[in-house]
């Protein structure tokens, strides 16, 4: 939430985030449909605070706190319904997944508008006052904000300056970014042990984006009966078990479950390739792969077959469909076992509402 303040008392947009995060990310949110840029509102003292991170961390690899002040004092009057302000991010930065979403704009305990934090072509903080401002008498309405940001996945190069420009109501405003943004690490091949993980989630998630990572060469070394990659077709059967909180009856009615090739020793920087999915799609450049899913309730048997190659990482995308959207504070779990073996992996993810009004 966002709480304006008088000259004597400040208020905070708090953005508290629990993540496993990655650049999630993965989640892209639509921009505000009715962004408003009213002259006279200012946003200043923007700081992307590298110094708050532990030694050896940086904006590229970690969620980073961002703070700012906003004010309508230059208007020399009270805010009016329909007015608002907008902060557009530079292309090097985006809002962290769990900080995304709609917030109430509260003044002295009463809702006076909405703010929306979104990622799209440009990441935005957009606030608009509603009829609640009609009861405000103070001309000194102002506030401060705090949220989490990450480096944009679209920019891999380092950013070495100590300031970076945001756009406030269409005009540039220099922000402090001590330490800049680290260069994205070069891709490298690391054989993937069997693992279960999810990219960060937030209030917009209608499914938990679980993945199962595996490497046929590692599996063959541990369980020879699974077969040796590179010698014709192999079949793996994964027993996937969802925890509490999923929509078990319509688990496969959202995004398809997919089999992907991630990278290999010969091509560590290759883009991931979708080899097959549960809608019947396949890649003609990599023929012969298939994925089928059977079962009900919490348990699904995921069978993948194809000419798996040695020294290559693969990934199963197994999104856990939710009855609505992700709920803050809920720990979503997912377990996997390779049928006929002792090979298992587990994952847990949750989030705390990142933007709250106090």
C-alpha positions in Angstrom: 0.0 0.0 0.0 1.0 3.6 -0.3 0.3 6.2 2.3 0.8 9.9 1.6 2.2 12.0 4.4 2.2 15.6 5.7 5.3 17.6 6.0 5.8 16.2 9.5 5.1 12.5 8.9 6.2 10.2 6.1 4.7 7.1 4.8 6.0 4.1 3.0 5.2 1.9 0.1 6.8 -1.3 1.5 7.8 -3.9 -0.9 8.8 -7.1 1.0 9.8 -10.0 -1.1 10.6 -13.6 -0.5 12.0 -15.3 -3.6 14.1 -17.9 -5.0 14.3 -15.4 -7.5 15.5 -15.3 -10.8 14.9 -13.0 -13.3 11.8 -14.0 -13.5 11.3 -14.4 -14.2 9.7 -14.9 -16.1 6.5 -13.1 -15.3 5.5 -10.3 -17.6 2.6 -8.0 -16.5 0.6 -5.7 -18.6 1.1 -2.0 -18.2 -1.6 0.2 -16.5 -4.5 0.7 -18.9 -5.2 4.3 -17.9 -1.8 5.8 -16.9 -2.1 9.4 -15.8 0.7 12.0 -15.8 -0.4 15.2 -14.0 2.0 18.1 -14.0 3.0 19.2 -10.5 3.6 15.8 -9.0 7.2 14.9 -8.4 9.2 11.8 -7.6 12.7 12.4 -6.3 15.6 10.9 -4.3 15.3 7.6 -6.2 18.0 5.2 -5.0 18.7 1.7 -6.3 20.6 0.6 -3.3 23.5 -1.8 -4.1 25.0 -1.0 -0.7 22.1 -2.9 1.0 23.3 -6.1 -0.5 25.9 -8.5 1.1 29.5 -8.5 -0.1 29.8 -10.2 -3.5 26.2 -9.6 -4.5 24.9 -7.1 -7.1 21.8 -6.0 -8.9 22.4 -8.6 -11.6 22.1 -11.6 -9.3 20.0 -10.4 -6.3 16.8 -8.6 -5.5 17.8 -5.0 -4.7 15.9 -2.4 -2.7 14.8 0.7 -4.4 13.5 3.8 -2.5 12.1 7.1 -3.6 10.1 10.1 -2.4 7.0 11.5 -4.1 5.0 14.7 -3.5 2.2 16.9 -4.7 3.3 19.9 -2.8 4.2 21.9 -5.9 0.5 22.0 -6.8 -0.1 24.2 -3.7 -3.6 22.6 -3.4 -5.1 19.3 -2.6 -5.0 16.4 -5.1 -8.0 16.0 -7.4 -9.8 12.9 -8.5 -8.3 11.5 -11.8 -4.9 13.0 -11.3 -1.9 10.9 -10.9 1.8 10.3 -11.5 3.9 7.7 -13.3 7.4 6.4 -12.9 8.9 4.6 -16.0 12.0 2.5 -15.4 15.1 2.5 -17.5 15.5 -0.6 -19.8 18.3 -1.9 -17.5 15.9 -2.5 -14.6 12.6 -4.2 -13.9 10.3 -4.6 -10.9 10.8 -7.9 -9.0 8.0 -10.4 -9.5 6.4 -10.3 -6.1 6.4 -6.4 -6.0 4.1 -6.4 -9.1 0.4 -5.7 -8.7 -2.3 -3.3 -7.7 -2.0 -1.3 -4.4 -4.5 0.8 -2.6 -3.4 4.4 -2.1 -4.3 5.3 1.5 -4.3 8.6 3.3 -5.2 8.8 7.0 -6.7 5.4 6.9 -8.9 6.0 3.9 -8.4 4.8 0.3 -7.9 7.8 -2.1 -6.6 5.9 -5.2 -4.7 3.1 -6.7 -1.1 2.4 -7.6 -0.1 -0.3 -10.1 3.4 -1.8 -10.3 3.9 -3.6 -13.7 6.4 -5.0 -16.1 5.8 -4.7 -19.8 7.8 -3.1 -22.6 8.7 -0.7 -19.8 8.4 -1.3 -16.1 6.0 1.2 -14.5 4.8 2.6 -11.2 1.5 4.3 -12.0 -0.7 6.0 -9.3 -4.1 7.6 -9.8 -6.3 9.4 -7.3 -10.0 8.5 -7.0 -13.0 10.2 -5.2 -11.4 9.6 -1.9 -9.3 12.7 -2.3 -12.4 14.9 -2.1 -12.2 14.7 1.7 -8.5 15.8 1.9 -7.8 19.3 3.1 -4.0 19.2 3.3 -1.9 20.8 0.6 1.2 19.0 1.9 0.5 15.5 0.7 3.6 13.5 0.0 5.1 10.1 0.7 8.0 7.7 0.2 8.2 4.3 -1.5 10.2 1.1 -1.2 10.2 -1.9 -3.5 12.5 -4.6 -4.9 14.0 -4.5 -8.4 16.2 -6.7 -10.5 18.3 -6.4 -13.6 16.4 -6.6 -16.8 16.7 -9.9 -18.6 16.9 -8.0 -21.9 20.1 -6.3 -21.1 23.2 -8.5 -20.4 25.9 -5.8 -20.5 27.3 -4.1 -17.4 26.1 -0.6 -16.4 29.0 1.2 -14.7 27.6 4.7 -14.0 26.5 5.7 -10.5 23.3 7.3 -11.7 20.6 6.1 -14.1 17.6 8.0 -15.5 14.0 7.1 -14.7 11.1 9.0 -16.4 8.7 10.7 -14.0 5.6 11.9 -15.9 7.6 11.8 -19.1 10.6 13.8 -17.8 14.0 12.3 -16.9 15.0 12.1 -13.3 18.4 10.9 -12.3 18.5 8.0 -9.8 21.4 6.9 -7.7 22.7 3.4 -8.4 25.9 3.0 -6.4 27.9 0.2 -7.9 25.9 0.0 -11.1 24.8 -3.3 -12.6 27.0 -6.3 -13.1 27.5 -7.9 -16.5 25.4 -11.1 -17.0 27.5 -14.1 -16.5 28.6 -16.0 -19.6 26.8 -19.2 -20.2 28.5 -22.4 -19.1 27.6 -26.1 -19.1 27.1 -27.6 -15.6 25.5 -31.1 -15.6 22.1 -30.8 -13.8 21.4 -33.2 -11.0 17.8 -34.2 -10.7 16.1 -31.2 -9.1 12.7 -29.5 -8.7 12.5 -25.7 -8.7 10.2 -22.8 -9.6 10.9 -19.3 -10.7 9.6 -16.6 -8.3 5.8 -16.2 -8.0 3.5 -13.3 -7.1 -0.1 -12.3 -6.9 -0.6 -12.6 -10.7 0.4 -16.2 -10.9 -2.4 -18.6 -11.9 0.1 -21.5 -11.7 3.3 -22.3 -10.0 5.9 -22.6 -12.8 7.6 -25.8 -11.6 10.5 -27.4 -13.5 12.3 -30.7 -13.2 16.0 -30.6 -14.3 17.8 -33.8 -15.3 20.9 -34.9 -17.2 20.8 -38.4 -18.8 24.6 -38.9 -18.4 24.4 -38.3 -14.7 21.3 -40.6 -14.4 23.1 -43.4 -16.4 26.1 -43.2 -14.0 23.9 -43.4 -11.0 21.2 -45.9 -12.3 22.6 -47.9 -15.2 19.3 -49.6 -15.8 17.9 -46.3 -17.1 20.1 -46.7 -20.2 22.9 -44.8 -21.8 22.2 -41.6 -23.7 23.3 -41.4 -27.3 22.3 -45.0 -28.1 18.8 -44.7 -29.5 15.6 -43.9 -27.7 15.3 -43.8 -23.9 12.2 -43.5 -21.7 12.0 -41.9 -18.3 9.0 -42.0 -16.1 8.7 -39.2 -13.5 6.2 -39.5 -10.7 5.2 -35.9 -9.9 3.4 -35.2 -6.7 1.8 -31.8 -6.0 1.4 -30.6 -2.4 -1.6 -28.6 -1.0 -3.2 -25.7 -2.7 -3.4 -26.7 -6.4 -6.4 -27.3 -8.7 -5.9 -31.0 -9.1 -8.9 -31.6 -11.3 -7.8 -29.1 -14.0 -4.1 -29.4 -13.5 -3.3 -29.8 -17.2 -5.9 -27.3 -18.5 -3.6 -24.3 -18.3 -0.2 -24.1 -19.9 1.0 -27.4 -21.5 3.6 -29.5 -19.7 6.7 -29.5 -21.9 10.1 -31.3 -22.4 13.0 -28.9 -23.2 16.6 -29.2 -24.1 18.5 -26.6 -22.0 22.1 -26.7 -23.1 25.0 -29.1 -23.6 28.7 -29.4 -23.2 29.2 -28.7 -26.9 26.8 -25.7 -26.9 26.5 -24.2 -23.4 25.0 -20.9 -24.6 22.3 -22.4 -26.8 18.7 -21.1 -26.3 16.4 -23.7 -24.7 14.5 -25.8 -27.2 11.0 -27.1 -26.7 11.2 -30.7 -27.9 7.6 -31.8 -27.2 4.6 -30.8 -25.1 1.3 -32.2 -23.9 -0.6 -30.4 -26.7 1.3 -32.6 -29.2 3.7 -30.0 -30.5 7.3 -31.0 -31.4 10.4 -29.5 -32.9 11.2 -30.7 -36.4 14.9 -30.0 -35.8 14.9 -32.5 -33.0 12.5 -35.2 -34.0 11.5 -38.3 -32.0 10.6 -36.8 -28.6 7.3 -37.2 -26.9 5.7 -36.4 -23.5 2.6 -37.9 -22.0 0.9 -37.3 -18.6 -1.4 -39.7 -16.8 -2.9 -39.9 -13.3 -5.2 -37.9 -11.2 -5.4 -36.0 -7.9 -2.0 -35.0 -6.6 0.0 -37.6 -8.5 0.9 -37.5 -12.2 3.1 -39.9 -14.2 5.1 -37.9 -16.7 6.6 -40.2 -19.4 9.2 -38.8 -21.8 10.7 -40.7 -24.7 13.3 -39.7 -27.3 16.9 -39.8 -28.5 18.4 -38.2 -25.4 22.0 -37.2 -25.9 25.0 -37.5 -23.5 26.4 -34.4 -21.7 23.1 -32.5 -22.2 20.8 -30.9 -19.7 17.0 -31.3 -20.1 14.1 -29.8 -18.3 10.4 -30.7 -17.8 8.1 -27.8 -17.3 5.2 -28.9 -15.0 3.2 -25.9 -14.0 0.9 -26.5 -11.0 -2.4 -24.9 -11.9 -4.0 -23.0 -9.0 -7.7 -22.5 -8.1 -7.3 -18.8 -8.5 -4.0 -16.9 -8.1 -1.1 -17.5 -5.8 -1.8 -16.6 -2.1 0.9 -14.8 -0.1 2.3 -16.8 2.8 1.3 -20.2 1.4 4.2 -22.7 0.9 3.6 -24.5 -2.4 5.4 -27.8 -2.6 6.1 -30.3 -5.4 8.0 -33.6 -5.3 9.3 -35.8 -8.1 10.7 -39.4 -8.2 12.0 -41.3 -11.2 9.9 -44.5 -11.4 11.8 -47.6 -10.4 14.7 -45.8 -8.7 15.6 -43.9 -5.5 16.2 -40.7 -7.4 14.0 -38.0 -5.9 13.8 -34.2 -5.7 11.6 -31.7 -3.9 10.8 -28.0 -4.2 9.0 -25.4 -2.0 8.2 -21.8 -2.9 6.1 -19.0 -1.4 6.0 -15.2 -1.4 5.1 -12.4 0.9 3.0 -9.6 -0.5 5.6 -7.2 -1.8 3.7 -4.0 -1.9 1.6 -3.1 1.1 0.1 0.1 2.3 0.7 1.0 5.9 
